[in-house]
Amino acid sequence: MIPVSIHALATATPPHILDQATGAMVAEQLLGDAFEDFSRLRSIYGNAGIEFRQLARPVEWYKQSRSMVERTAVYLEVALDLFVEAAQKALDDAGIAASDVDAIVTVSSTGIATPSLEARAMARMGFRDNVGRVPVFGLGCAGGVTGLGLAAKLARVDQGATVLFVTVELCSLALRTENVGKADIVSTALFGDGAAACVIRPGDEGFAVIIGSAERTWPDTLDIMGWQMEPAGLGVVLNRAIPTFARKEFRGAVEAMLAPLGLQIGDVDRFICHPGGAKVVDAIETALSLPLGALNDEREVLRLHGNMSAPTALFVLDRARKTGLPPLSVMTALGPGFTASSVTLRSAA
């Protein structure tokens, strides 16, 4: 198989910082009357393992009811800015120009943009007019890992191609104050906004060689995670059974995804996981029989940024590569479908 590697990785977040104590207070103001059990669930904010999140807009913006039109306008503005920031940083880190990019994979599930974000970024960044565009919607929290695997496949198939992978999510725009359920309370305690970008090229000269990628989707699990369309926009679907499901099912999924590479869980030096929440991180550690603290980078990303959906796994990878990747690492994530996704990395060092 033709080797492809990650030559650069960059992250970006919006400037509006929300501390968890303020988040809990604002959520109670907005949702307390609409959800009678709010006081019983208030402990979620303290137990989420989160101190800070970054938001697309100042917290005051969220205190008013917003239409789908208003939310989309913010998405188109802020998501595009984050796309450009993360992509340009990654290109600069790789030492190449936007005109050197042959294909762009864009993953985003928290807003609707047609034309998609990479098309809107073309004039600002200087991509060629014949650059390949692959916008992907609907992957949710698994999008960072699945999208990276897709970008690697494109680079591998088209020998010599430079592929830019960008994922942007503005989870905060899904806040709703009508028909409030427990999932809405959890989401206001958990989700933040952010973006990440990678440059993938054939060869083994990057900081990590992608040696494989895989997915596993469980049947009859469509109601575990996702969106439902409502008059005001996208409403979150988030099943409380996710940690229990991960403890029970995740190990088998990882074993199945590694098997085609001739690998077993014990061969992996480091798992780099999407931190969906504190309980999900604990469940993954248990499912994979990892030593206590093996996923502390995941917990630190969660503490500083919350769950940003798709970009979050790449924030973890960024931390891991700065301290030095071991010989064999596996990125994993769980997302709507319900789907597990993996990308297997060999350190190029």
MARDREN-605236 format. One record per residue (C-alpha): residue number from 1; residue in one letter; y, x, z. Coordinates in pm, 1 decimal, padded with zeros to 6 digits. Layout:
% MARDREN-605236
+-----+------+----------+----------+----------+
:  nr : rest :       py :       px :       pz :
+-----+------+----------+----------+----------+
: NUM :    a :        Y :        X :        Z :
...
+-----+------+----------+----------+----------+
% end
This chain:
% MARDREN-605236
+-----+------+----------+----------+----------+
:  nr : rest :       py :       px :       pz :
+-----+------+----------+----------+----------+
:   1 :    m :  00000.0 :  00000.0 :  00000.0 :
:   2 :    i :  00346.5 :  00132.7 : -00088.4 :
:   3 :    p :  00523.3 :  00229.9 :  00236.3 :
:   4 :    v :  00854.1 :  00063.9 :  00317.5 :
:   5 :    s :  01074.7 :  00148.0 :  00611.4 :
:   6 :    i :  01372.5 :  00025.7 :  00809.6 :
:   7 :    h :  01657.8 :  00263.8 :  00731.0 :
:   8 :    a :  01922.6 :  00095.1 :  00944.3 :
:   9 :    l :  01967.9 : -00181.3 :  01199.0 :
:  10 :    a :  02290.2 : -00334.8 :  01330.5 :
:  11 :    t :  02382.7 : -00629.4 :  01551.9 :
:  12 :    a :  02693.4 : -00841.6 :  01600.9 :
:  13 :    t :  02809.9 : -01112.7 :  01839.3 :
:  14 :    p :  03116.4 : -01339.0 :  01845.8 :
:  15 :    p :  03396.8 : -01244.1 :  02088.8 :
:  16 :    h :  03387.6 : -01543.4 :  02323.7 :
:  17 :    i :  03184.1 : -01451.3 :  02634.1 :
:  18 :    l :  03040.5 : -01715.3 :  02866.0 :
:  19 :    d :  02905.4 : -01618.6 :  03206.6 :
:  20 :    q :  02619.3 : -01827.2 :  03336.4 :
:  21 :    a :  02804.6 : -01967.6 :  03637.3 :
:  22 :    t :  03079.5 : -02102.1 :  03412.9 :
:  23 :    g :  02817.5 : -02232.4 :  03171.6 :
:  24 :    a :  02652.1 : -02431.9 :  03448.3 :
:  25 :    m :  02984.8 : -02575.2 :  03562.7 :
:  26 :    v :  03092.2 : -02678.3 :  03212.7 :
:  27 :    a :  02750.8 : -02825.9 :  03134.9 :
:  28 :    e :  02767.8 : -03037.8 :  03447.6 :
:  29 :    q :  03113.6 : -03161.4 :  03348.9 :
:  30 :    l :  02995.5 : -03254.1 :  03000.7 :
:  31 :    l :  02641.2 : -03373.3 :  03063.5 :
:  32 :    g :  02621.5 : -03466.7 :  03431.0 :
:  33 :    d :  02715.6 : -03830.0 :  03378.5 :
:  34 :    a :  02497.6 : -03865.1 :  03068.2 :
:  35 :    f :  02184.4 : -03729.0 :  03235.5 :
:  36 :    e :  02118.8 : -03866.9 :  03581.2 :
:  37 :    d :  01877.7 : -03589.1 :  03682.9 :
:  38 :    f :  02125.0 : -03310.7 :  03606.2 :
:  39 :    s :  02161.3 : -03203.5 :  03970.7 :
:  40 :    r :  01784.9 : -03161.7 :  03997.6 :
:  41 :    l :  01780.1 : -02941.0 :  03688.7 :
:  42 :    r :  02083.7 : -02731.7 :  03779.3 :
:  43 :    s :  01857.6 : -02454.6 :  03909.2 :
:  44 :    i :  01759.8 : -02383.4 :  03545.9 :
:  45 :    y :  02085.7 : -02192.2 :  03502.6 :
:  46 :    g :  02008.4 : -01961.1 :  03791.6 :
:  47 :    n :  01645.5 : -01908.9 :  03693.4 :
:  48 :    a :  01699.5 : -01841.6 :  03321.8 :
:  49 :    g :  01742.7 : -01465.3 :  03363.5 :
:  50 :    i :  02076.0 : -01487.0 :  03181.0 :
:  51 :    e :  02415.5 : -01358.3 :  03296.8 :
:  52 :    f :  02619.0 : -01368.5 :  02977.1 :
:  53 :    r :  02617.6 : -01528.7 :  02634.3 :
:  54 :    q :  02849.2 : -01501.1 :  02336.7 :
:  55 :    l :  02974.6 : -01817.1 :  02167.3 :
:  56 :    a :  03120.4 : -01904.9 :  01829.2 :
:  57 :    r :  03420.3 : -02071.7 :  01992.1 :
:  58 :    p :  03597.8 : -02053.2 :  02330.4 :
:  59 :    v :  03432.1 : -02271.6 :  02589.9 :
:  60 :    e :  03718.5 : -02524.8 :  02575.2 :
:  61 :    w :  03621.5 : -02610.5 :  02216.8 :
:  62 :    y :  03285.6 : -02745.7 :  02333.8 :
:  63 :    k :  03444.4 : -02986.0 :  02582.5 :
:  64 :    q :  03535.6 : -03229.0 :  02305.4 :
:  65 :    s :  03294.1 : -03435.6 :  02101.7 :
:  66 :    r :  03253.7 : -03271.1 :  01759.3 :
:  67 :    s :  03139.2 : -03419.6 :  01431.5 :
:  68 :    m :  02893.3 : -03263.7 :  01188.5 :
:  69 :    v :  03191.0 : -03185.9 :  00963.2 :
:  70 :    e :  03367.2 : -02993.0 :  01240.7 :
:  71 :    r :  03052.0 : -02806.8 :  01340.7 :
:  72 :    t :  02982.7 : -02711.3 :  00980.5 :
:  73 :    a :  03336.5 : -02580.5 :  00933.3 :
:  74 :    v :  03292.4 : -02351.3 :  01233.3 :
:  75 :    y :  02950.0 : -02242.4 :  01108.1 :
:  76 :    l :  03085.5 : -02149.2 :  00766.2 :
:  77 :    e :  03367.6 : -01947.4 :  00920.2 :
:  78 :    v :  03197.2 : -01771.3 :  01210.9 :
:  79 :    a :  02851.4 : -01722.9 :  01057.9 :
:  80 :    l :  03010.7 : -01562.8 :  00752.0 :
:  81 :    d :  03218.7 : -01328.1 :  00967.2 :
:  82 :    l :  02910.2 : -01224.5 :  01165.4 :
:  83 :    f :  02708.4 : -01182.8 :  00844.9 :
:  84 :    v :  02969.5 : -00945.7 :  00703.5 :
:  85 :    e :  03007.3 : -00752.5 :  01029.5 :
:  86 :    a :  02635.5 : -00696.8 :  01087.0 :
:  87 :    a :  02561.0 : -00626.5 :  00719.2 :
:  88 :    q :  02844.4 : -00377.7 :  00678.0 :
:  89 :    k :  02745.9 : -00191.9 :  00993.9 :
:  90 :    a :  02386.5 : -00167.2 :  00871.6 :
:  91 :    l :  02493.3 : -00045.1 :  00527.2 :
:  92 :    d :  02726.5 :  00212.7 :  00682.1 :
:  93 :    d :  02446.8 :  00330.1 :  00909.8 :
:  94 :    a :  02217.6 :  00367.6 :  00607.4 :
:  95 :    g :  02488.3 :  00554.0 :  00416.9 :
:  96 :    i :  02487.0 :  00318.3 :  00119.7 :
:  97 :    a :  02731.6 :  00076.1 : -00041.8 :
:  98 :    a :  02689.6 : -00297.8 : -00086.5 :
:  99 :    s :  02659.4 : -00233.6 : -00459.3 :
: 100 :    d :  02338.0 : -00039.8 : -00389.6 :
: 101 :    v :  02163.1 : -00351.8 : -00256.4 :
: 102 :    d :  01910.2 : -00507.4 : -00494.0 :
: 103 :    a :  01814.4 : -00816.1 : -00290.7 :
: 104 :    i :  01944.7 : -00999.7 :  00015.8 :
: 105 :    v :  01727.5 : -01205.6 :  00249.8 :
: 106 :    t :  01936.6 : -01437.6 :  00467.9 :
: 107 :    v :  01776.0 : -01626.4 :  00756.3 :
: 108 :    s :  01971.1 : -01897.0 :  00939.8 :
: 109 :    s :  01868.9 : -02235.1 :  01081.7 :
: 110 :    t :  02168.7 : -02343.5 :  01290.3 :
: 111 :    g :  02399.3 : -02453.4 :  01011.0 :
: 112 :    i :  02398.2 : -02564.2 :  00650.0 :
: 113 :    a :  02573.0 : -02356.8 :  00386.5 :
: 114 :    t :  02540.7 : -02426.4 :  00015.0 :
: 115 :    p :  02626.1 : -02185.9 : -00143.0 :
: 116 :    s :  02448.1 : -01981.9 :  00123.4 :
: 117 :    l :  02602.1 : -01710.2 :  00337.2 :
: 118 :    e :  02516.6 : -01411.3 :  00118.1 :
: 119 :    a :  02683.8 : -01578.7 : -00181.9 :
: 120 :    r :  02995.5 : -01640.7 :  00027.4 :
: 121 :    a :  02990.9 : -01276.0 :  00137.7 :
: 122 :    m :  02969.0 : -01131.0 : -00213.7 :
: 123 :    a :  03341.4 : -01104.3 : -00279.2 :
: 124 :    r :  03414.4 : -00963.0 :  00067.4 :
: 125 :    m :  03139.0 : -00702.1 :  00057.6 :
: 126 :    g :  03109.9 : -00600.6 : -00306.8 :
: 127 :    f :  02748.9 : -00692.2 : -00383.4 :
: 128 :    r :  02652.4 : -00668.0 : -00750.8 :
: 129 :    d :  02663.0 : -00988.1 : -00951.2 :
: 130 :    n :  02290.8 : -00950.3 : -01030.0 :
: 131 :    v :  02176.9 : -00902.4 : -00669.4 :
: 132 :    g :  01873.7 : -01113.1 : -00575.8 :
: 133 :    r :  01944.2 : -01386.2 : -00318.8 :
: 134 :    v :  01677.8 : -01529.1 : -00087.0 :
: 135 :    p :  01828.8 : -01772.5 :  00168.0 :
: 136 :    v :  01574.1 : -01908.8 :  00418.6 :
: 137 :    f :  01624.3 : -02210.8 :  00647.4 :
: 138 :    g :  01398.6 : -02360.0 :  00914.8 :
: 139 :    l :  01231.7 : -02056.5 :  01076.4 :
: 140 :    g :  01421.1 : -02089.7 :  01404.8 :
: 141 :    c :  01335.3 : -01836.5 :  01674.4 :
: 142 :    a :  01067.1 : -01676.0 :  01456.9 :
: 143 :    g :  01317.5 : -01603.9 :  01180.7 :
: 144 :    g :  01406.5 : -01249.6 :  01281.0 :
: 145 :    v :  01046.4 : -01131.9 :  01261.9 :
: 146 :    t :  00937.7 : -01347.6 :  00967.4 :
: 147 :    g :  01249.2 : -01257.9 :  00770.2 :
: 148 :    l :  01197.4 : -00886.4 :  00829.7 :
: 149 :    g :  00841.6 : -00919.3 :  00703.6 :
: 150 :    l :  00960.6 : -01105.5 :  00393.6 :
: 151 :    a :  01224.9 : -00840.2 :  00320.8 :
: 152 :    a :  00959.5 : -00568.7 :  00350.8 :
: 153 :    k :  00734.8 : -00750.9 :  00103.3 :
: 154 :    l :  01019.0 : -00771.0 : -00147.6 :
: 155 :    a :  01093.0 : -00399.7 : -00112.2 :
: 156 :    r :  00723.9 : -00321.0 : -00153.7 :
: 157 :    v :  00671.9 : -00536.8 : -00462.7 :
: 158 :    d :  00983.0 : -00410.7 : -00640.1 :
: 159 :    q :  00935.9 : -00036.8 : -00610.0 :
: 160 :    g :  01263.8 :  00139.7 : -00548.9 :
: 161 :    a :  01445.2 : -00177.2 : -00439.4 :
: 162 :    t :  01690.1 : -00174.1 : -00150.0 :
: 163 :    v :  01668.1 : -00498.4 :  00047.6 :
: 164 :    l :  01929.4 : -00615.7 :  00296.2 :
: 165 :    f :  01799.4 : -00855.9 :  00560.5 :
: 166 :    v :  02057.3 : -01053.3 :  00760.9 :
: 167 :    t :  01997.6 : -01323.0 :  01019.4 :
: 168 :    v :  02277.6 : -01525.5 :  01178.5 :
: 169 :    e :  02245.5 : -01807.0 :  01429.9 :
: 170 :    l :  02512.7 : -02015.5 :  01603.7 :
: 171 :    c :  02296.6 : -02208.1 :  01850.0 :
: 172 :    s :  02596.4 : -02324.3 :  02054.7 :
: 173 :    l :  02703.2 : -02559.8 :  01775.8 :
: 174 :    a :  02406.6 : -02785.5 :  01858.1 :
: 175 :    l :  02558.1 : -02897.3 :  02190.3 :
: 176 :    r :  02549.8 : -03276.3 :  02210.1 :
: 177 :    t :  02689.1 : -03510.4 :  02476.1 :
: 178 :    e :  02520.0 : -03832.0 :  02360.5 :
: 179 :    n :  02150.7 : -03921.5 :  02405.6 :
: 180 :    v :  02117.0 : -03624.9 :  02640.6 :
: 181 :    g :  01765.2 : -03523.5 :  02742.4 :
: 182 :    k :  01608.5 : -03240.8 :  02938.1 :
: 183 :    a :  01587.7 : -03024.7 :  02625.1 :
: 184 :    d :  01966.5 : -03040.5 :  02596.7 :
: 185 :    i :  02009.7 : -02921.9 :  02954.9 :
: 186 :    v :  01770.8 : -02633.8 :  02895.3 :
: 187 :    s :  01945.4 : -02537.8 :  02572.2 :
: 188 :    t :  02288.0 : -02521.5 :  02741.4 :
: 189 :    a :  02135.7 : -02278.3 :  02993.2 :
: 190 :    l :  01956.3 : -02065.6 :  02737.0 :
: 191 :    f :  02107.9 : -02031.1 :  02391.3 :
: 192 :    g :  02381.3 : -01805.9 :  02258.3 :
: 193 :    d :  02512.3 : -01688.3 :  01921.7 :
: 194 :    g :  02461.0 : -01364.4 :  01731.9 :
: 195 :    a :  02359.3 : -01180.8 :  01415.7 :
: 196 :    a :  02157.2 : -00879.3 :  01307.5 :
: 197 :    a :  02100.3 : -00691.6 :  00982.3 :
: 198 :    c :  01850.8 : -00435.9 :  00851.3 :
: 199 :    v :  01832.5 : -00216.8 :  00542.6 :
: 200 :    i :  01475.5 : -00188.0 :  00410.1 :
: 201 :    r :  01377.8 :  00059.1 :  00138.4 :
: 202 :    p :  01051.8 :  00194.8 : -00003.7 :
: 203 :    g :  00929.2 :  00521.8 :  00146.3 :
: 204 :    d :  00889.3 :  00650.1 :  00499.7 :
: 205 :    e :  01232.2 :  00802.6 :  00560.3 :
: 206 :    g :  01366.7 :  00531.0 :  00790.5 :
: 207 :    f :  01322.7 :  00508.3 :  01166.6 :
: 208 :    a :  01015.9 :  00282.9 :  01135.8 :
: 209 :    v :  00763.2 :  00216.5 :  00860.1 :
: 210 :    i :  00655.4 : -00148.1 :  00821.3 :
: 211 :    i :  00279.0 : -00136.8 :  00775.1 :
: 212 :    g :  00209.8 : -00509.3 :  00791.4 :
: 213 :    s :  00335.2 : -00859.0 :  00865.4 :
: 214 :    a :  00159.7 : -01187.2 :  00937.9 :
: 215 :    e :  00201.2 : -01544.7 :  01057.7 :
: 216 :    r : -00015.7 : -01800.3 :  01234.2 :
: 217 :    t :  00074.6 : -02170.6 :  01243.3 :
: 218 :    w : -00107.2 : -02407.9 :  01476.2 :
: 219 :    p : -00194.6 : -02757.2 :  01346.0 :
: 220 :    d : -00040.9 : -03068.3 :  01500.8 :
: 221 :    t :  00239.0 : -02879.4 :  01679.5 :
: 222 :    l :  00546.9 : -02996.4 :  01488.7 :
: 223 :    d :  00698.6 : -03149.8 :  01803.0 :
: 224 :    i :  00705.4 : -02828.9 :  02008.1 :
: 225 :    m :  01029.0 : -02682.1 :  01869.5 :
: 226 :    g :  01284.9 : -02757.9 :  01601.7 :
: 227 :    w :  01575.7 : -02981.7 :  01503.8 :
: 228 :    q :  01617.8 : -03353.7 :  01461.3 :
: 229 :    m :  01909.8 : -03482.5 :  01257.1 :
: 230 :    e :  02156.1 : -03699.3 :  01448.4 :
: 231 :    p :  02495.4 : -03852.3 :  01358.7 :
: 232 :    a :  02681.6 : -03564.6 :  01526.1 :
: 233 :    g :  02459.6 : -03292.4 :  01377.6 :
: 234 :    l :  02143.5 : -03103.6 :  01466.4 :
: 235 :    g :  01977.4 : -03206.5 :  01793.2 :
: 236 :    v :  01743.6 : -02964.3 :  01965.1 :
: 237 :    v :  01370.0 : -03027.2 :  02001.8 :
: 238 :    l :  01230.1 : -02806.1 :  02278.0 :
: 239 :    n :  00901.0 : -02881.3 :  02448.7 :
: 240 :    r :  00867.3 : -02773.1 :  02810.9 :
: 241 :    a :  00504.8 : -02673.9 :  02745.2 :
: 242 :    i :  00598.8 : -02362.4 :  02543.7 :
: 243 :    p :  00526.0 : -02107.8 :  02823.7 :
: 244 :    t :  00190.8 : -02273.3 :  02898.4 :
: 245 :    f :  00108.4 : -02282.9 :  02528.1 :
: 246 :    a :  00197.0 : -01912.9 :  02494.1 :
: 247 :    r : -00024.8 : -01811.6 :  02785.1 :
: 248 :    k : -00316.3 : -02001.1 :  02634.7 :
: 249 :    e : -00277.7 : -01939.9 :  02259.3 :
: 250 :    f : -00063.9 : -01633.3 :  02193.9 :
: 251 :    r : -00324.9 : -01364.6 :  02250.1 :
: 252 :    g : -00564.5 : -01517.1 :  01996.4 :
: 253 :    a : -00284.6 : -01544.6 :  01741.7 :
: 254 :    v : -00187.8 : -01179.7 :  01786.0 :
: 255 :    e : -00550.5 : -01070.5 :  01754.8 :
: 256 :    a : -00582.7 : -01266.8 :  01430.5 :
: 257 :    m : -00260.6 : -01118.3 :  01289.6 :
: 258 :    l : -00362.2 : -00760.7 :  01373.0 :
: 259 :    a : -00721.1 : -00788.2 :  01245.1 :
: 260 :    p : -00640.3 : -00740.1 :  00872.4 :
: 261 :    l : -00484.5 : -00403.2 :  00964.4 :
: 262 :    g : -00798.2 : -00298.2 :  01151.7 :
: 263 :    l : -00606.1 : -00305.7 :  01480.0 :
: 264 :    q : -00662.3 : -00454.7 :  01822.5 :
: 265 :    i : -00415.8 : -00533.5 :  02099.6 :
: 266 :    g : -00521.3 : -00221.0 :  02289.3 :
: 267 :    d : -00415.8 : -00003.8 :  01991.7 :
: 268 :    v : -00053.6 : -00113.8 :  02023.1 :
: 269 :    d :  00176.2 :  00119.9 :  02215.8 :
: 270 :    r :  00466.7 : -00124.0 :  02245.1 :
: 271 :    f :  00517.4 : -00493.7 :  02186.2 :
: 272 :    i :  00870.0 : -00591.2 :  02084.3 :
: 273 :    c :  00895.1 : -00962.2 :  02151.4 :
: 274 :    h :  01145.3 : -01238.2 :  02093.4 :
: 275 :    p :  01257.3 : -01334.6 :  02446.8 :
: 276 :    g :  01263.0 : -01711.0 :  02414.6 :
: 277 :    g :  01332.0 : -01749.1 :  02785.1 :
: 278 :    a :  01238.3 : -01589.1 :  03116.3 :
: 279 :    k :  00923.0 : -01800.0 :  03151.5 :
: 280 :    v :  00821.9 : -01729.6 :  02791.6 :
: 281 :    v :  00856.4 : -01354.2 :  02846.0 :
: 282 :    d :  00639.5 : -01380.7 :  03158.3 :
: 283 :    a :  00383.9 : -01585.0 :  02964.2 :
: 284 :    i :  00365.5 : -01327.2 :  02683.8 :
: 285 :    e :  00313.7 : -01044.3 :  02931.9 :
: 286 :    t :  00028.7 : -01240.4 :  03086.6 :
: 287 :    a : -00125.2 : -01343.1 :  02754.4 :
: 288 :    l : -00130.0 : -00986.1 :  02621.0 :
: 289 :    s : -00233.5 : -00832.3 :  02957.0 :
: 290 :    l :  00072.7 : -00608.4 :  02952.3 :
: 291 :    p :  00171.9 : -00407.7 :  03260.0 :
: 292 :    l :  00450.7 : -00548.6 :  03475.9 :
: 293 :    g :  00785.3 : -00453.3 :  03325.9 :
: 294 :    a :  00650.5 : -00379.1 :  02977.8 :
: 295 :    l :  00899.2 : -00629.7 :  02834.0 :
: 296 :    n :  01204.4 : -00522.5 :  03031.0 :
: 297 :    d :  01406.3 : -00457.6 :  02713.2 :
: 298 :    e :  01341.7 : -00821.0 :  02624.6 :
: 299 :    r :  01463.8 : -00930.3 :  02965.7 :
: 300 :    e :  01775.8 : -00716.9 :  02934.3 :
: 301 :    v :  01865.0 : -00864.5 :  02595.2 :
: 302 :    l :  01812.3 : -01210.5 :  02741.7 :
: 303 :    r :  02035.1 : -01120.5 :  03038.7 :
: 304 :    l :  02322.0 : -00994.0 :  02823.9 :
: 305 :    h :  02306.0 : -01237.6 :  02530.3 :
: 306 :    g :  02077.3 : -01531.0 :  02604.3 :
: 307 :    n :  01838.0 : -01655.3 :  02338.5 :
: 308 :    m :  02022.2 : -01623.2 :  02005.0 :
: 309 :    s :  01722.5 : -01759.5 :  01814.6 :
: 310 :    a :  01624.4 : -01548.4 :  01510.4 :
: 311 :    p :  01843.8 : -01236.9 :  01568.6 :
: 312 :    t :  01721.0 : -01184.2 :  01925.2 :
: 313 :    a :  01403.6 : -00991.0 :  01840.3 :
: 314 :    l :  01612.9 : -00747.4 :  01637.1 :
: 315 :    f :  01841.2 : -00690.2 :  01937.5 :
: 316 :    v :  01525.9 : -00589.8 :  02127.4 :
: 317 :    l :  01416.1 : -00362.1 :  01842.8 :
: 318 :    d :  01760.0 : -00200.8 :  01848.1 :
: 319 :    r :  01723.3 : -00118.0 :  02217.9 :
: 320 :    a :  01368.6 :  00009.4 :  02169.2 :
: 321 :    r :  01453.1 :  00238.4 :  01878.0 :
: 322 :    k :  01751.1 :  00389.9 :  02061.7 :
: 323 :    t :  01521.2 :  00501.5 :  02342.0 :
: 324 :    g :  01252.7 :  00611.9 :  02095.0 :
: 325 :    l :  00977.5 :  00405.3 :  01936.0 :
: 326 :    p :  00618.2 :  00499.4 :  02020.0 :
: 327 :    p :  00369.4 :  00564.6 :  01738.4 :
: 328 :    l :  00267.7 :  00197.9 :  01696.2 :
: 329 :    s :  00476.1 : -00109.5 :  01778.9 :
: 330 :    v :  00434.4 : -00477.7 :  01700.5 :
: 331 :    m :  00725.4 : -00721.7 :  01679.3 :
: 332 :    t :  00635.1 : -01080.9 :  01764.3 :
: 333 :    a :  00808.7 : -01416.9 :  01785.6 :
: 334 :    l :  00728.0 : -01784.7 :  01828.0 :
: 335 :    g :  00916.4 : -02050.1 :  01634.8 :
: 336 :    p :  00908.0 : -02398.6 :  01484.0 :
: 337 :    g :  00593.1 : -02492.5 :  01306.7 :
: 338 :    f :  00465.7 : -02409.2 :  01575.6 :
: 339 :    t :  00426.3 : -02056.2 :  01441.3 :
: 340 :    a :  00364.7 : -01703.8 :  01566.5 :
: 341 :    s :  00498.0 : -01422.2 :  01351.0 :
: 342 :    s :  00444.5 : -01046.1 :  01363.8 :
: 343 :    v :  00563.0 : -00724.5 :  01199.4 :
: 344 :    t :  00370.9 : -00403.0 :  01270.7 :
: 345 :    l :  00569.9 : -00078.7 :  01281.7 :
: 346 :    r :  00470.7 :  00284.7 :  01271.5 :
: 347 :    s :  00730.2 :  00524.3 :  01404.1 :
: 348 :    a :  00863.6 :  00751.4 :  01132.3 :
: 349 :    a :  00947.8 :  01023.7 :  01385.2 :
+-----+------+----------+----------+----------+
% end
